[in-house]
Amino acid sequence: MLKLARLSLLSLALATTPVVTLVLAPTQAEAQAFSSLRQAIAEASSTEEQLAAFYRERDFQPIWTTVDAADRRNALFSALAEAHNHGLPTQRYDTTDLVAAFENATNPYEMGRADVQASLLFLQYAQDIHSGFLEPGDIVGDIVHTLPRRDPLELFTEFVDANPYEYIATLAPQHPEYTRLMRAKLHLENLIDNGGYGPTVQAGSLAPGATGDAVVQLRNRLITMGYLERSMTAEYDARIQQAVVEFQIDNGISADGIAGGETIRAVNRSAAEHLSEVILAMERQRWMNFDRGDRHIFVNLPDFHTRVIDDGEVTFITRSVIGSRDSDRRTPEFSDTMEHMVINPSWYVPRSIARGYIPSILAGGANHLQLMANGRPVSRGAVDWSRYSASNFPFDLRQPPGPRNALGLVKFMFPNQWNIYLHDSPDQHLMTHEVRAYSAGCIRLDDPFDLAYHLLAAQEDDPRTFFDTILNSGRETQVNLVEPVPVHLVYWTAWVDTEGRLNFRNDIYGRNAILRDAIANLGVEIRGVNS
C-alpha cells in the first residue's frame, strides 16, 4: 500500500480543515499554507475544464493527499497495477512520477500539485476502462460508434462519495460478455506461457479415416483448445470428427466435420493471434458500455447474422448479407433506433448506384425504374433524351413496390445519415453462401417476414395476419413500432458464448489489422507477441 511518508502532519491537518466557521481564527502561517494549497490545485487543474469545476465546487480542497484519503490512493494504485488484465495500454498509467510527487509533497503547494496529478491519472484510467482507450473513428472511418465517455465532473463527484474500491470496479463494462472475454484472456495468456496450442497441423486437409502424424497434430490442438478429451488415437475417428464440427461452428465455417483448407488454417492460428483478437474484443465492448436495451437488434457484420435479443437471450436469428468489401460499400458500425417498417417498399436508387443505370436508361432500357423529378413521376415519352448524358442526367430513379424490388417486400427503418437499414431481398440465393458480403451497405435478411412477425408481436394480437393483409394489398405502407427498438451494428470477430466457448470470425473488412497496429503503438501487451 502506498504511504505518504514525507507529508508533514501540519500540511495534512490544513488540507483536511472543514469549511465551517471556526471558533479560533487560523494563524497567519496556516492561512498562507491553505492559500498556497488552493492556488496549486487551481493552477494545476486549469487544463481540464471539468476537473477544475469539480475542485472549484470543493473550494479547491484536495481529495488524494489528505490523511483520510488513504483508501482512495490505494484503490487507484491497485487498479492501475491490474490494468494489464483488461488489455489496457499500461504505460499510460505509469505511477513513477505520481509516487515521486506524493513523496516530495512536503509543503502545501506541492501537495496541491500532487493531488491534481493523481486526479488526472485517475481520469485517464477511468475513461479508458469505461469506454475505450482508442478513438476508433479516427483510425477506421467506418467505425462511427458514439463512445459513452463519462462526464469528468459527474465521475469525480460520484467517486469522492463512494467506496473507492467498489466504485473503480464498476467502471469496466459490467456486461457478462466482457467478463467472459477477460477470463478467456487470462486463460490464453496461461496457455502461451506453457507453449501455446502446440505444433501446427502439417497437412493441407484431413478427412475422417485418415491416420498419421498430421492427425495427431490435429488431435492435440483440438485437445488444447478444449474441443476434445485427452486421447492417444492417431486416427481421424468419430470423436475427432465431432470435435472438428464444434470447432467449425465456433469459427463460422461450414460444419461438415472435414478438416479442409479453411478449417486447417483456422486450427493453426496461434494462441497469440487469438489473444490479440480477444484484447480487441474487450476494447470493442468498452465502446458499447451503455444500456443496449432490454430488447435490441444486434447485427454482427463478420458473423453475417442478425439477432433479436430480449433480456440477454437470443429470441430470433436470421442469416444476413452485409456490404461488400469495396471501400465505398462496407457497412459502418453504429447504433441507432428502429422506428418503423415499410411493407411493399419502393426503392429510391442512391446516386452512387444510379450512375450505373444511366447509360441503359439513355439507351431506352432499365424499364423497371421510374423517373422522378421533385418527388413526382416523369413520363419517359415526354423526355427529350438528346439533351442528356450521364454527366447531366437530372432525374432521380425509383423502383415501385413488387416482388423484384431491390428491397424485397419489407424494409426496417432506423433513420441514419448513411441510409443503412435492414430489408428483404429478391436475391435469396446469396443466403446459402458462407461469406455473405454483397450489398451496397444495407443489411439483407434471409427471413424478413419472420422478423416482422417477431417485432409486431409486441403490439398486434395476430401479427402474421396483420402483416400479410398489408402485404397482399400491394400498397406501400409504413407501420410504426409502438416501442422503438435499439439497433446495434457491430464488428465482433471474437466473443465468448454463454457456454464459455471462444468464437472467431474472419476480419472481412481488414479493420482488425488496422486496430492491432494502433494498440501496438500504444504499447498494449499481447503475450507471445510483444512481451
C-alpha positions, 0 to 999 in steps of 0.5 A: 500500500502506498504511504505518504511518508514525507507529508508533514502532519501540519500540511495534512491537518490544513488540507483536511480543515472543514469549511465551517466557521471556526471558533479560533481564527487560523494563524497567519502561517496556516492561512498562507499554507491553505492559500498556497494549497488552493492556488496549486490545485487551481493552477494545476487543474486549469487544463481540464475544464471539468476537473477544475469545476469539480475542485472549484465546487470543493473550494479547491480542497484536495481529495488524494493527499489528505490523511483520510484519503488513504483508501482512495490512493490505494484503490487507484494504485491497485487498479492501475497495477491490474490494468494489464488484465483488461488489455489496457495500454499500461504505460499510460498509467505509469505511477513513477512520477505520481509516487515521486510527487506524493513523496516530495509533497512536503509543503502545501503547494506541492501537495496541491500539485500532487493531488491534481496529478493523481486526479488526472491519472485517475481520469485517464484510467477511468475513461479508458476502462469505461469506454475505450482507450482508442478513438476508433473513428479516427483510425477506421472511418467506418467505425462511427460508434458514439463512445459513452465517455463519462462526464469528468465532473459527474465521475469525480463527484460520484467517486469522492462519495463512494467506496473507492474500491467498489466504485473503480470496479464498476467502471469496466463494462459490467456486461457478462460478455466482457467478463467472459472475454477477460477470463478467456484472456487470462486463460490464453495468456496461461496457455502461451506461457506453457507453449501455446496450442502446440505444433501446427497441423502439417497437412493441407486437409484431413478427412475422417479415416485418415491416420498419421502424424498430421492427425495427431497434430490435429488431435492435440490442438483440438485437445488444447483448445478444449474441443476434445478429451485427452486421447492417444488415437492417431486416427481421424475417428468419430470423436475427432470428427465431432470435435472438428464440427464444434470447432467449425461452428465456433469459427463460422465455417461450414460444419461438415466435420472435414478438416479442409483448407479453411478449417486447417488454417483456422486450427493453426492460428496461434494462441497469440493471434487469438489473444490479440483478437480477444484484447480487441474484443474487450476494447470493442465492448468498452465502446458499447458500455451503455444500456443496449436495451432490454430488447435490441437488434444486434447485427454482427457484420463478420458473423453475417447474422442478425439477432433479436435479443430480449433480456440477454437471450437470443429470441430470433436469428436470421442469416444476413448479407452485409456490404461488400468489401469495396471501400465505398460499400462496407457497412459502418458500425453504429447504433441507432433506433428502429422506428418503423417498417415499410411493407411493399417498399419502393426503392429510391436508387442512391446516386452512387448506384444510379450512375450505373443505370444511366447509360441503359436508361439513355439507351431506352432500357432499365424499364423497371425504374421510374423517373422522378423529378421533385418527388413526382413521376416523369413520363419517359415519352415526354423526355427529350433524351438528346439533351442528356448524358450521364454527366447531366442526367437530372432525374432521380430513379425509383423502383415501385413496390413488387416482388423484384424490388431491390428491397424485397417486400419489407424494409426496417427503418432506423433513420441514419445519415448513411441510409443503412437499414435492414430489408428483404431481398429478391436475391435469396440465393446469396443466403446459402453462401458462407461469406455473405458480403454483397450489398451496397451497405444495407443489411439483407435478411434471409427471413424478413417476414419472420422478423416482422412477425417477431417485432409486431408481436409486441403490439398486434394480437395476430401479427402474421395476419396483420402483416400479410393483409398489408402485404397482399394489398400491394400498397406501400405502407409504413407501420410504426413500432409502438416501442422503438427498438435499439439497433446495434451494428457491430464488428465482433470477430471474437466473443465468448458464448454463454457456454464459455466457448471462444468464437472467431470470425474472419476480419472481412473488412481488414479493420482488425489489422488496422486496430492491432497496429494502433494498440501496438503503438500504444504499447498494449501487451499481447503475450507471445507477441510483444512481451 
